[in-house]
Structures are given as structure tokens and as C-alpha cells.
């Protein structure tokens, strides 16, 4: 009798997870299944779809415009990850110290994270204007030649990455700051007794201890930078020409400008595989790092 009640109670509990399963299927599983199906069809909005198998993927493999977006996306991602990590660690070390108005200055420093990307992009668009932009005015004050910023093919990607760095360096700072607050004090006390300087303590104590937390920041920033769209689209629209056209912008144009649903769905699948492979690689690196420690 007791066993029968236990089974009936267990069966009653399972119904509580049904809404969550339905939501996951409706929001995540079904859209991905449908996207994969669309990628196997020649489908343009307003016309009938036609099943063509893997032809969309083979077309992408020979599409020079799409292939050029891949190194461009990685170039932007590398800049938008490495610079915030370096500056974020430095800022965390500064704000970890005790000095007047530290709490207020921390709040000011993390303010860029709270702004909307489109508003940030509009402000920086005015700042990057070659003739009347404030950035070129500051360069002229110190005798540096004016830059074309996002209006030149060789500077557009670093310039766009600069906006990402400004907005998301505080995120890395917060993660590292939390790591610094959790570090034990004993190793530092021993290092001081042994005569170690600040750089040696950072190199041999602080950095190895915060590295697992830093890997989390790198993973978050890498995934976020890979799929960055709003700042790039508002500031440069992929220009000049296609010099700043990343995978996300190419995907947007194919889907909403050229209405090529099947082709853009194939881009989504390929992009998802790239992000998944990179995320798994970084997670594996973090696990190996933790195991080695």
C-alpha cells in the first residue's frame, strides 16, 4: 500500500515539470528544428519553399562574401575580448585598493554597462565623425593626424571593437573584483615577508588564483562579441563596402533585405556550430586549467 502511494505521489510530481518542458520545447527546441528544416529548403518570403537538401550549405562554402565575414568576425571578437580582459584586470586591481570615493567611482565605472547599445552607437557615431567629431578634435590637440575611424576599411573593425571595449570592460572588472575579494590573505603575507614586490605577488599569486574566474569572463565576452550586431549595424551598417560586415550582419541582410529565408537559415546553423565549438573549446580549457591547479 505504501509503495503504491509512493508511485502515485511520484507521478503527481512529474506533472509539475510539464509546463517547463513545454516552454523549453516551444522556445528552444522547436525553433531550432524549424530553422534546420528551413536551411534545407530554397525558400524566399512570398514564394513557395522547395526542398533542396544541403545545397544551401554547399553554396555557403563557395560564397566569397560569406567566407570573408568569418575572419572579420573573429578579428572583431579577438579585439573585443582581449582588450576588455586586460583593462578589466587592471581596473579590478585599482578598485580593490582602499582610497577615497572608491564606491562612487566604481559606480561611475560600471555605468556604460547600463546603457542601451543603440544609444551608445548613436553617441559614438557622432564622436567618430571625421570633420566635426570630438575624437578627431582631441587628436588634433596633441598633434596626431585625424583618423577616418569607421569610414575607412582598415580602421573600421578596431574602431567598432573600441566601442565594445568601452561598454564591456566593466563586466570583466566586476568578475575579477569578486575573485580578488575571495582570495586568501596568507600567501600575500608570506610573500611580503619574503620580500616580494607588487608585480611578483600579482604574477605568482594573484593571477594564477583569479585565472579560473578570468576564463569565465573570457567565455562570456567571446560568445557576446561573436554575436554582436546592434552596435555594428547602427554605426557602420557593415560598411564601408563590406569591410565591417560580420556573420550576424550578413545573416540579417540575407533574411530581412533579400528575404532569403532558406539561405539565412543555413547561415544560422553554421554560425551556431561555430559558437558551440568555440564555447566547448573554452570550457574544456577552463576545466583543464582547474584540474591542473
N, C-alpha and C positions, 0 to 999 in steps of 0.2 A: 504493500500500500504506500509506504514511504517512497519507494523507488518510483512508483507511478506518479506521485505528487512532484517529485524532483524533475521527472521528464516533462510534465505539464508546465512546471514553473520555468524550465529552461526554454521550452517552446514559446512561452509568453514573452520572455526576454528578447528572443530573436526578432520579434516584431518591432522593437524599438530601433533597430538598425536599418530597417527597411527604408524609412524616409531618407536617411543619409545615403544609402546605396542608390536610390532613385535619383537623388540630386547629383551624385558623382557621375552616374551614367548619363544624365541629361546635360550636364555642364562640361564634362571632360571626355568621357568615353565616346558618346555618340558623335560629337563634333569631329573628333579625330577619325573615327570610322568613315564619316561622311566626307571629310577632307581627303582621305586616302582614296575613296571611291571617285571623287571629282578629279583627282590627279590622273586617273586612268581614262579620262574622257576628254574629247575635244568639245569643250563647252564654252560658248560665248553668250553673255547675257542677251536675251531676246531671241536666241536661236535654239534649236533642239540640240541636245547633247548626243555625242556619238562615241561609243566605246572604242578606244584605240590602244589599250594596254599600256605598255611602258614607253610609248612614243614621246610623251611629254618629257620624260626623264632623259631619253637619248637626245632630244632637241636641246635640252639644257646643257648637256655635256659638250655640245658643239657651238653653243651660243656665246660668242665673244663678249657681248655686253654683260651677260650674267656672270661669266667666268671672271671678268675684270672686277666685279663687285666683291668677290671673295677676298683677295689680298687687300683691297681697300677697307673692307670691314675689319679685317684682322689688324691692319695698321692703326685704324682709329681705336680699336679695342685695346691694343697694347699701350698706346699713349694714355688712354683714359683709365687704365688700371695702374700702370707703373708710377705715374706722377702722383695720383692721389695717395698711393701707398707710402711713397717716400715722404711726401709733405704731411700726410696724416700721422705717421710715426713721429716726425719732428714736432708737430703741433701737440700730440699727446704727451711727449716728454716735457714740453714747455708748460702745458696746463696741469701737469701732475705736480709741479712745484708749487710751493706756497708763496703768494705775492698778493698785494692789494688788488681788489676788484677782480679776483680770479673768476668768481662765479658769474659776474656780469659779462666779462669778456668771453667766457665760454658760451654764454647765450648768444652774444653777437656773432661768434664764430660759426655756430651751427645754424644761423638764420638762413643761409642760402638753401639748405635742405627743405625748408618750409615753403619756399616759393614755387609756383607752378612753372613747369618747363616752358610753356608757351610765353608766359610773361617774361621769363629770363631771356628767351630767344629774341623777343622784340626789343628789349633793352640793349642786348649785345649787338643786334643788327644796327642800331643807331651808333653804337660805340665803334663798330668796325667800318663805318662809312669812310672811304679814303680821303675825301675832301674836308668834311666838317666833323668827322668822328673825333671823340675826345682822346682815344688811344693814340692816334697819329699826332695830336696836339702835344701830348706828354712826350712822345718820342722826339718831336722837334725841339722841346725844351732842353733835352740832353744831347742834342746834336746827332741823333740817329735818323737815318733816312726813313721817310714814310713807307708804310707797308700797304699792300693791297688787301691783306687779310683774306677774307672769304671770296674775294674777286679774282684771285689768281690760283691756277691749278696746283702749283707747288706748295702753297701755304694754306689752302682751304681745310685740309684734314687736320693739321696741327692746330689751326685756329678753332675749329669746332671742338676738338678734344680739350682745348683750353677752357671752354665753357663747362664741359663735363667735370673737369678738374676743379673748377671754382665751386660747382654745386655739390660735388660728392666727396671731396676731401674731408669735410666734417664727419661723414659717416665712418670713414676709416679711423678718424681721430677718436670717435666715441667708442668704437670696438676696442681699440688699443688702450684707451684710457681705462676701460673696465678691466682689461687684462693687467695693466700696471697696478691698479688698486688691489688686485687679488694676489700679488706676488709676495712671497715671504721676505722678511727683513734680514734674516740670519745670514744669507750669502753676502749681502752688501756690508754687513758689519764685519764679517771675516775679511772681505776684500779691502775695506778701509784699514784694518789692522795690518794687512799685508802690503799696504802702500799703493794700491791700485788707483789709477786716476779715473775720471768720469767716462772717458772713451773706453777704457779697458773694462769697466763694470758694465757698460752698455753692450760691448762686443761679446763678452764671455758669460754674462749673467742675464741681462735684460732681454737681449734679442733671442737667445735660444728659448727662454721661458715664454715669450709672447708670440713665438712663431706659429704655434697651432691656432691662436686667435687671429693672427695675421692671415693665415691661409683661409679662414672663414671669410674675412673681408675681401680677399682676392677672388674667391669663388663668387661672392655676391656681386662684386663690381664687374667681374668678367661677364657673367650672364646678363647683367643690366646693360653694360656697354655694347655687347653684341646685338642686342635688340633695340638699341637707341633709335628713335625715329623722330620724335616731336621737335627736338632742338635742331637736328639736321634739316628737317623739312622746312621749318619756319625760317631759318636763317639763309639757307642756300638752295633749297629745293633740288638738291643733287648737283647743282652747278659749281663753277662754270662748266658748261657742257655736261659731262657726266663725271667730273673729277671728284665729286663727293657723294656719288650715288652708291650707297651701301646695299646690302641684300634686302634690308627692310624697305628702302625706298624703291628699289626695283620691283619688289613684290607689290607695293602699293600702286605703282603706276600700271603694272600689268592687270591688277584686279579692278581698279576704280577709274583709270583713264582709258585703257584699251579694252576693258571688260572681258579679258581672257581668264575666265574662272578656272578652267582646267589647267592652263599653263601656270597660273599663280598658285594653284593648289599644289602642283608639283614643287614649286619653289618653297612652299611652306614645309613640305615633307623633308626636302633636302636641308633646309635651314634647321629644322627640328633635330635631324640626325647630327648636324654639326654641333649644335648647342649641347645635345645629350652626350656626345663623345667627349667634348671638351670638359663638361661638368664632371663626368665619370673619371676622366684623367686627373683632374684637380682633386677630387675626393680621394682617389687612390693615393695620390701624392701626400695628402694630409694624413691618411691612415698609416702610410709607411713612415711618415715623419713622427707620428705619435708612438708607433711601435719602436722606432729606433731610439726614442727618448726613454 
